[in-house]
Amino acid sequence: MKWSKVTHVGLVRSVNEDFLSVRPDLGLFAVADGMGGHQAGEVASKKAIECLEESFASNPCRENDPGGALRDAIVKANALIYELGHRVAEYNGMGTTVTVCCLNEMIMNVAHVGDSRCYLIRNAHISRLTEDHSLVQEMVQQHKITTGEAMNHPYRNVLTRALGTSPQVEVDLIRCNLDPDDLVIICSDGVTKNLSDEEILKITQDKKTEAAANTILDEALARGGNDNITLVIVAPGEK
């Protein structure tokens, strides 16, 4: 397995509220995109990833039921962020997305809340494995706007589900088999606000993971860099 990661504050924001996890020892890769004033988003994403790593690593069921272990870890992270947001005044209302993958012997489990995304690239085709929990995604599903219009819609930042905003959280779980030549991409919306799925696919063709990650970052910055930009690319079959 080979992987590359990149995170950047962008060209507009003063604080990077994204946080990522790369734990090849656990087969764990994750991206969280925080939200909230007074740098609370930065706190939310960092706490979510730290809690996720600790909970998953200590869960005795993670070998036999990695999807369940991911879900349990996200539920714990949600409770932590929700409690902190209600106990500390400056953190009130904070929250975060999280998209996390566990890769084990060419089987991938994905757990997801929010609008960070996980993509699978196979045979020159890109598949979005996660569904955005956002207002514009609901509008796309209702055929009120197109996918292209959603990228620039004024309500594109409005989430319908996130960690820390409610006492309980619903977690989407996805499981799939991987092929040796697959690529897995996990990214925050600082990437997907600026690049379409097809553009991400084109960049990754015939590029190693590090070159692809850096090119995606450069392209997002070239298009304004109006949000934090974070992505992890994993090549599960590469030695």
LOKOLLO-131124 format. One record per atom (N, C-alpha, C): residue in three letters; x, y, z. Coordinates in steps of 0.05 Angstrom, whole numbers, plus 5000, padded with zeros to 4 digits. Layout:
! LOKOLLO-131124
ALAXYZ...
//
This chain:
! LOKOLLO-131124
MET501749765000MET500050005000MET501850255000LYS501150444983LYS502450704983LYS500350924986TRP501151144997TRP499351365002TRP500751635002SER499151844997SER500152114999SER497952285012LYS498852495025LYS496952675039LYS497752965034VAL495853145034VAL496453425032VAL494153585046THR494853785060THR492853975071THR493954255070HIS492154445063HIS493054715058HIS490754905068VAL491555125080VAL489555315090VAL488055455067GLY489155445043GLY487855585021GLY488855875019LEU487556035003LEU488456304997LEU486656515010VAL484556435024VAL482556625035VAL482356595065ARG482156355075ARG481856305104ARG484456355119SER484156435144SER486556485161SER487256245178VAL485356055181VAL485755815197VAL484955575181ASN486555365184ASN485855105171ASN484154945190GLU481554925184GLU479754775201GLU479454485192ASP481054405172ASP481154125164ASP483153975181PHE482753715184PHE484653545198PHE484553275185LEU486753135184LEU486852875170LEU488252665188SER487752415181SER489052195194SER490252005173VAL492751935177VAL493951725161VAL495251525180ARG493951295183ARG494951085202ARG495150825187PRO497250795170PRO497450535156PRO497750295174ASP498650335198ASP498850115217ASP496150005225LEU494050175222LEU491250095227LEU489750055201GLY490950125179GLY489550135153GLY487550365152LEU488050575168LEU486050785173LEU486851045159PHE485051165144PHE485451415130PHE482951585132ALA483251835140ALA480851995146ALA481252285140VAL479052435134VAL479052725131VAL476652835146ALA477153045162ALA475053185176ALA475153485169ASP472953605165ASP472653895158ASP470954025179GLY472254185196GLY470854305219GLY469354565211MET467454635229MET465954875225MET465354995253GLY465155265254GLY464555405279GLY466355645282GLY465455845296GLY466956095300GLY469156065321HIS470856265323HIS472956285343HIS474756035342GLN475355945317GLN477055705313GLN475855455324ALA473255455330ALA471955215341ALA471954985320GLY471855055295GLY471954855274GLY474554695274GLU476654845279GLU479354715281GLU479354525305VAL478154595327VAL478054425350VAL476354175344ALA474054215331ALA472153995326ALA473453785308SER474753865286SER475953675268SER478253525281LYS479953665296LYS482153535310LYS481253335331LYS479253425347LYS478253245368LYS476852995355ALA475453035333ALA474152815320ALA476152605310ILE478252695297ILE480352515287ILE481752375310GLU482452525331GLU483852395354GLU482152185367CYS479552255371CYS477752065384CYS477351815366LEU477051865340LEU476751655321LEU479051455321GLU481451565320GLU483851395320GLU484051225346GLU483651365369GLU483851225394GLU481751015398SER479251075391SER477050885394SER477350655375PHE478050705350PHE478350485331PHE480650295339ALA482950415347ALA485250255354ALA484750075379SER483050165397SER482550015422SER480149835421ASN478749835398ASN476349675395ASN477049385388PRO476449195406PRO477248915401PRO475748795377CYS473648925367CYS472048815345CYS473048915318ARG475149085317ARG475849215292ARG476849015271GLU478048795279GLU478948595260GLU476648445247ASN474648375263ASN472448215252ASN470148395241ASP469948635252ASP467748815243ASP468749095241PRO470549155221PRO471649425219PRO469549635214GLY467449575199GLY465349775194GLY464049855220GLY463349655236GLY462149705262GLY463949865281ALA466549795280ALA468449945296ALA468750235287LEU468650285261LEU468650555251LEU466150715260ARG463850585258ARG461350715266ARG461450775296ASP462350585312ASP462550635341ASP464450865348ALA466650885333ALA468551095338ALA467451365331ILE465851385309ILE464651635301ILE462451715321VAL460951525331VAL458951585351VAL460251705376LYS462551595384LYS463951695408LYS464951975402ALA466052025378ALA467052285371ALA464752485371ASN462452405361ASN460152585361ASN459452675389ALA459352475407ALA458552535435ALA460652725448LEU463152685442LEU465252855453LEU464953135443ILE464653175418ILE464453445406ILE461953585415TYR459753435416TYR457153555425TYR457453645454GLU458553485472GLU458953555500GLU460753795503LEU462953795488LEU464854025490LEU463554285480GLY461954255459GLY460654495448GLY458654615466HIS457454455484HIS455454555503HIS456754635530ARG459154535535ARG460454605560ARG462254845558VAL463454895535VAL465255125532VAL463955325513ALA463655565524ALA462055765509ALA463055825482GLU465755855479GLU466755935453GLU466655705432TYR466055465441TYR465755235423TYR462855175416ASN461055335426ASN458155285422ASN457455285392GLY456155075384GLY455255045356GLY457354935337MET459654855348MET461754745330MET460954465321GLY462154385298GLY461654125287GLY463754055266THR463553825255THR465453745235THR464353515217THR465253505193THR464753275177THR466853065184VAL466452815176VAL468552615177VAL468052405156THR470052335141THR469952115123THR472451945128VAL472051685134VAL474251515143VAL474151255129CYS476451145120CYS476650895107CYS478450705123CYS477650455124CYS479350245135CYS479950045113LEU482450005106LEU483249825086LEU484649585099ASN483749345092ASN484849105103ASN484648875083GLU486948785073GLU487048565054GLU485148605030MET485348845018MET483848924994MET480848924998ILE480048965023ILE477249025030ILE477149295043MET475449475034MET475249735046MET472549785059ASN472549885083ASN470149975097ASN470350275100VAL468150415093VAL468050705095VAL465850785113ALA466350985131ALA464351105148ALA464351405143HIS461951515143HIS461751785131HIS459451945144VAL460152205151VAL458152395159VAL458952665148GLY457152805134GLY457753075123GLY458253075093ASP459853265084ASP460253295055ASP463153265047SER464953175064SER467553075054SER466952815039ARG468652735021ARG467952515003ARG470052295002CYS469252064994CYS470951844987CYS470351754958TYR472451744942TYR472251664914TYR473751404910LEU472851244891LEU474351004882LEU474851034852ILE477351024845ILE478151034816ILE479050764807ARG477650654786ARG478250394776ARG477850384746ASN479850284732ASN479550254703ASN478650514689ALA480050734696ALA479550994684ALA476651094689HIS475451004711HIS472751094718HIS472851174748ILE471451394754ILE471351494782ILE468551454793SER468351344817SER465851294830SER465851444857ARG463851594862ARG463551734888ARG462151534907LEU463551434926LEU462451234944LEU460651354966THR461151604973THR459651734994THR457551924982GLU455551974998GLU453452164989GLU453652405008ASP453852644996ASP453952885012ASP451452915029HIS451852975055HIS449553045072HIS449353345072SER448153445051SER448053735047SER445353815034LEU444754065036LEU442254165024LEU442354154994VAL444654224982VAL444854214953VAL444653934942GLN445653734957GLN445453454948GLN442553374948GLU441053454968GLU438153394968GLU436753524944MET437653774937MET436553904914MET437253764888VAL439653654886VAL440453494862VAL438653254860GLN438253114882GLN436652864882GLN433752924875GLN432853164882GLN430153244875GLN429953364847HIS432253364833HIS432453464805HIS431753764804LYS432253914825LYS431854194825LYS434254344814ILE436654234817ILE439054344806ILE440754114795THR442654174778THR444453974767THR446953944785THR448553734780THR450953704796THR452853934791GLY453054034767GLY454754264761GLY453854514775GLU451254554776GLU450154794791GLU450654774821ALA450654524831ALA451154484860ALA453954584868MET455954564850MET458654644857MET458854944864ASN457055104852ASN457255394856ASN454755504869HIS453055334880HIS450555424892HIS451055584918PRO449555794923PRO450055954947PRO449555804973TYR448155584972TYR447555424996TYR449355174998ARG451455164983ARG453054924981ARG454454855008ASN454655045026ASN455954995052ASN453954905073VAL451454885067VAL449454815087VAL449254515089LEU450054405113LEU450054125117LEU447454035130THR446553795124THR444253675136THR444953475158ARG447553405159ARG448553215179ARG451453275185ALA452253285210ALA455053335218ALA455453225246LEU457953195253LEU458653105280LEU458453345299GLY457253305323GLY457253505343GLY454853685344THR453153665325THR450853845323THR448353735337SER448353475343SER446153345356SER447253125375PRO445753045395PRO446752845414PRO447352575401GLN445752505380GLN446252265365GLN446852335336VAL448152145323VAL448852185295VAL448451935279GLU447451955255GLU447151735237GLU449651715219VAL450751485218VAL453251435203VAL452751265179ASP453551355155ASP453351195131ASP455751005131LEU455250745124LEU457350545122LEU457250425094ILE459650405082ILE459950285055ILE462150085057ARG461849855043ARG463849645042ARG464249565013CYS466749535005CYS467249454978CYS469949304976ASN470149134956ASN472648994950ASN474349174932LEU476949154936LEU478849314920LEU480449144901ASP481149264878ASP482949144859ASP485749254862PRO487849114854PRO490549214858PRO491149484845ASP489849554823ASP490449804810ASP488650034818ASP486949994838ASP485050194847ASP486550424860LEU485250664860LEU486050884876LEU483650964894VAL484251044918VAL482151144937VAL482951434944ILE480951614941ILE481351894948ILE479351974969ILE480352094991ILE478752215011ILE479352515012CYS477352685011CYS477952965009CYS475753135022SER476553375030SER474653575040SER473453725016ASP471353895022ASP470054025000ASP471654254989GLY473954315001GLY475754504988GLY476754404961VAL476754144958VAL477454014932VAL475054024914THR472753914924THR470453864906THR468854124899LYS469354344914LYS468154594905LYS469454694880ASN471954614875ASN473554724853ASN473954524830LEU473954264835LEU474354074814LEU472053874813SER471153824788SER469153624784SER470253344787ASP468553144790ASP469452874792ASP471152794767GLU470352874744GLU471752804719GLU474552944719GLU474753184730GLU477353314731GLU479253174750ILE478153084773ILE479752934792ILE480752674778LEU478952544764LEU479752294750LEU482052354730LYS481752564714LYS483752624694LYS486552674707ILE486552814729ILE489152884742ILE490452624752THR488952434762THR490152194774THR491151994754GLN490352024729GLN491151824709GLN494151844704ASP495451614705ASP498351594700ASP500151764718LYS499151824742LYS500751974762LYS501051804787LYS503351814800LYS503651694826LYS502051854846THR501651734870THR499851854889THR500852134898GLU503452174902GLU504452434911GLU504052644889ALA504652574865ALA504352764843ALA501352834839ALA499652634841ALA496752684838ALA495752874860ALA496452814885ALA495552984907ALA496553264904ASN499053304896ASN500053574893ASN498753724870THR498153584848THR496853704825THR494053794832ILE492553624846ILE489853694855ILE489953944873LEU491753954891LEU492154184909LEU492754434892ASP494654414874ASP495354644857ASP493054744841GLU491454564830GLU489154644814GLU487054784831ALA486554674855ALA484554804873ALA485455084881LEU488055114886LEU489155384892LEU488955564868ALA489455464845ALA489455624820ALA486555724815ARG484655584824ARG481855664820ARG480755834843GLY482455934859GLY481656124880GLY482456044908GLY482555784913GLY483355694940GLY481655824962ASN478955834957ASN477255984976ASN476355825000ASP477555585004ASP476955425027ASP479455265034ASN479455145058ASN481654955065ASN481554725046ILE483854615039ILE484054395019ILE485554165032THR484253935033THR485453705045THR484753455030LEU486753285024LEU486153025011LEU488252815018VAL487352575017VAL489052335021VAL488552154997ILE490652064984ILE490451874962ILE491851614970VAL490451394967VAL491551134974VAL491550954950ALA493850824945ALA494050614924ALA494350344939PRO492150204944PRO492349974961PRO493949744950GLY494249724924GLY495749504912GLY498649554906GLU499549804911GLU502349864905GLU504149774927LYS506549684920LYS508449584939LYS510549804944
//
